[in-house]
Amino acid sequence: IVGAWLAPILSIFILFLVYLIGRELLNKWVGLIAVFLVGVLPTEFFHRSRLGNADHHTFEVFAVLGIVLFLLLAQKYKKWYLVLVSGFFLGLYLWAWQGGLFFIAVLGIWYITEFLIKYFKKESTFSTSRDFFLTVLVGIIIILPYYIMIHPPLVYVIAILMALALPVVLQGLSLLIKNRYIFLLALALLAIRAIPLVGPNMLHFIDSALRALFWGFGSPVDEMIPSSPTVLFSAYGISIFFAIGGFYYVIKNKVPVLFIVWCVINTLLVIGQRRWGYYFVVTEALLAGLFLSEVSKFLRKDSRSAACVVMLIFLILPSL
């Protein structure tokens, strides 16, 4: 009974988290539009969150949204302790899925990207390093009892240690090396030197993980095949084009790097395998909401709300 009800109950909390992320990114209308799209579009999330679908994917989405939301809040309001909550959600994510290291990799890509942007702009990188380190550390502490019990493969241990060492190494190098080009050269040399240390097992693990996540060509499993334009349009309707337009406003409005990295990776995931639609629908809806909110500013204030309602109905018609 608990398993049957868990997905639809969690979906209510997921919609609330989607609203909060949209509100923090720009305004409440982005959040409301995204909630509407996530709730009605016939995507993988819609099918997996129905009553009786005792699957862990809805819990994954819930945990990911918690991670992203509290990292965004910590960055926006300069309150470092909020990343501890983000770490708590990361721990839940690791408990929910054996492949949970995937989102640590996503956070790693965000961290490296934002670190380098700030470093080249000569801005302080300490808060970014601290937020990433504490989020991963808290998540690992929460999952640690389970890992001790099951004795995970050595590659898991190496991956976790690398994630924890990454901010220490980058932050240390940035303090020691002031010349940007020498800094990049030092990073490249460290990466080259690290390859033999991690060993062929880690390289094989990374290759297998990338194929499992992104590469669906030739798969006999229906949910693991790539998303064709027909599949995307039937699931997301015209909102998929609004989401593409949303990328423009993401750059224009200087949305946090974390959100941009999250959107790009989710897009690559769903192109490679249609099953990742339960991740993609959230970022797709937020991007479409951002685009619609920005475009509506060109309309008169007295007709803006009515026009948005009409456009929302128009967006989802091809998917119904």
N, C-alpha and C positions, 0 to 999 in steps of 0.2 A: 504494500500500500504506500509506504514511504517513497519507494523508488518511482512509483507511478505518478505521484503528486509533485515530486521534487522539481521536475523540469518546468511545468507551468508556474509554480510558485516562484522559482528562481527567475523566470522570464519577467515577472513583475518588477523585481529588484533590478534586473538588467535594464529595463526601460527607464527606470528612475536614474540609474547611473549614466545612461546615454544622454538623458536630459541635462544632467549636471555637467557632463563633459562639453556638450554643445553650448550651454550657458557660459561656462568659463572660457571657451574659445572665443566667443564673440558676443552673443546675446541669447535671451531665453527663446527667441523664435527659431534659432538654429536648433536648439534642443528639442523644441516641440515638433518641428518638422521631421527631425531625425527619428523621434519616438514613433511618430505616425508611420513613417516608411518602414522602420524595423518591424513594427507590429502587424502590418498588412501585406507586405510583399511576400509572395510565395517562394521564399528562399530556403536554403538548407536549415537556417535557424528556425524558421517557421515550422518546418516539418519535425525537427528534433526537439522542439519545446512543447509539443502537444501532450495532453494528458495520456499517460500510459507508456510514454517513450522513456524508459529507464536507461538513459544514456548519460555519459559524463561530459558530453560536449557543451551542454548548456552551462554546467558548472565551470567549465574552462572559460567560456565567454564572460561569465560573472567575475571570475578571478582576474582575468586580463583587464576588464574595465576598471576594477578596483586599483590595480597596479598603475594604470595610465592616469586615472583621475587624481590620485593622491600625489603622484609625481608632478602633474601639472599644477596642482594646488600649492605644493611645496615651492615650485619655481616661481609661481605668480605672486605669492604672498610672503616669500622669503622666510618660510617657517620650516626649518630643517626636520623637525620631529615628525612632520607628516609623512616623510619617506619611510618611517618605521611602519606606518600603516600600509604603505605600498609594499614593503617587505613582507608584511603579514599576508597580504593577498598573493604575493609570489609564492610563499610557502604553501598556501592552499592550492595554487595552480600545480605546484610540484607534486603534491599529494594526489591531485585529481588525475594526472596523466604521467605515464612513464616517460614520455617524450618531452617533459616539461622543461628540459634544458633549452628547448627551442626558444622560449621567450627570454631566457637569460641571454641568448645570442642576439635576439632583437634589441634588448637593452644595451648590449655591448656595441652594436652598430650605432645606435643612437648616441651612446656616450662618446665613442671615438669621433663621430661626425661633429657633435656639438663642441667637444674639447678642441678639435682642430680649428673650427670656426672662431671660437673665442681666443685661442692662442694666436692666430694670425691677425685678429683684430686688436691684440694686446689687451684683452680683457681678462679678468680673474677667472681661472678655471677651477678654483678650489671647490666651489659649491657644486659644480657638476660632478667632480670626482667623488666628493662626499656623498651626494645623493645616490650615485650608482653603487658605490661600495656598501653603504648601509642597507640599501634595498636588497642587494644580493646576499649580504651577510645575514640579515634577519630571515630571509627566505630559506637559506641553507640551515640555519639553526632550527627552524621549525621542522624541516624534513629530515634532519640529521638522525633522530631516533629510528626512523624507518630505514635509512641507508645503513645504519649500524646493524640492523636486524637482518637485512637481505644481502649485505655485502655486494654492493653494485660493482660492475666491471671497472677495471682500472682507468679506462678512458673517461668514465664519469667523474672520477676523483680528479684526474688531471684537468678536465674541462672546468670544474668548479674552482680549483686552485688557480687556474689561469684567469678566470673571471675576477677573483678576489685580488690577484696580483696586478691586473691591468691598470686600475686607477693609481696604484702605488707607483708603478713604473713610469707611467705617463706624467704624473704630477711631479715625481722626483726629477725626471729628465727636463721638464719645463722650467724647473727652478735652477737647474745646473747649466742648461744651455739656453742662451738668449738669442742666438742667431737662428732664424727660422729654417734656413736651408740645412744648416748643420743638424738641427733637431730632426728634420725629416730623414736625413741621411742616417742618423743614429737609430731611428725607428726602423728603417729598412734593414740595417745591419742586425739589429736585435731579432727581427722577424726571420731573417735568413738563418741566424744562429739557433733560433728556437725550433726550426723544422726537424733537425736530427734529434733534438732532445725529446720531443713529443713522441717520436717513433712512428713506424708504419701503421701500427694499430690505430692511433689517433687519426692519421690521415685517411685510413680506410673508413673509420667511423664518421668523419666529416663528409666524405664522398657518399656514403650510404644514406646519411641523414639528408643531404641535399637532394638526392634522387627521390627519397621517400616523401619529401615535402613539396618539391617543385616539379618534378619530372613525372608526368602521367601518361606520356605517349606510349602506346602499345599495351597499356594495362588492360587485363580482361575484366577488371572490376569497374562497374559503371560509375561509381562515385569518384574514382581516381583518374578518370579520363580528363583531358583538358577542357576548359570551358570555351565552346565555340561561340561566335557572335549570336547565333540563334538561341543558345542556352542562356546567355547573359541577358538578352533582350526579353526572353520569355519570363525570366525570374525577376528582373529589376525594372523592366519597362523603360520608359523614356528617362527615368531618374538616373540611369547609367550615364546618359549624356550630360545631365546636370552635374553629376559627380566629376566628370572630366573637366567641366568648366569650373568646378569648385577648386581644383588644383591651382588655377590662376589666382583666385582670391586668397588662397592659403599663402601663396608667396607675397602677394600684394599687402596683406594685413599682418605680415610678419608673425604668423602662427608659430608656436613653439616647435623646435626641430623634432622633438619626440613625436608629435602628432604627424608630421610629414613623413618621418621614417616608418612609423606604424602604418600609415596609409599606403606607402609604396610597397612595403613587404606584403601586406594583405592583398594588394592588387596582383603582385607576382604569384602569390600562392594560389589565388582563385583562377588565374589564367592557366597555371600548370595542372591544377586538379580542382574539379568543381566542388569537391566535398568541403573545401575551406570557405565556402559561402557563409558558414555560420560565424566566421571571423569577419569576412569582407563586408557583409551587409551593414555592420555598424559604421565602419569608416566610409562606406559608400553613401549611407544615409546622412552622415554628418557633412560630407562634402557637398551632397546635393542640397542639404539644408542651408549650408553656407552660401552656395551659389544663388539659391532662390531668395534668401534674405538680402543679399547684396543687390540683386537685380530689381527687387521690389522697391528699392530706394529711388528708382527712376520714375515710379508711379506717384500719383497724387495721394496724400495721406488719407483722404476720405474714402478712397477706393482701394487702398493697398490690401486690407484684410480680405475683402471679397475676391480680389484678383488672385491672392495667394491660395485661397480655398479652391478656386477654379483650376489653377495650375496644379495643385496637388492631386485633384481628381484626374486631371489629364495625364499626370505622370504615371499613375498606377493602372489606368485603364487597360493597356496592352497586357498586363500581368494577371488580370482577373479572369 
